[in-house]
Amino acid sequence: MATVIIPTPLRKFTNNTARLEVTADTIDKTVNELTLNFPDLKKHLLDEQGQIRSFVNIFVGNDDIRNLQQGQTAVKADTVISIVPAIAGGVA
């Protein structure tokens, strides 16, 4: 099973679980599996059209899925997937 690393700000929606195992074979199916198992994650990962939010970065290994096949990026049993929400802020 692939491993999804949940970032600290989203762990409150996964019962404080830092790593989750998924059986999905694409990123879209992985996100679907996560949101089915943890419905409160959905609004943080997906927009109103069911697409991955633009400010949510997802990496397969060290590669951003935007540079791969996006939601259709393959997920294998030994894949490590990282979800990295964008952080805004700073001094103007």
Secondary structure, DSSP 8 states (H G I E B T S, - for coil): -EEEE--GGGGGGTTT-SEEEE--SBHHHHHHHHHHH-GGGHHHHB-TTS-B-TTEEEEETTEEGGGTTGGG-B--TT-EEEEEE-------
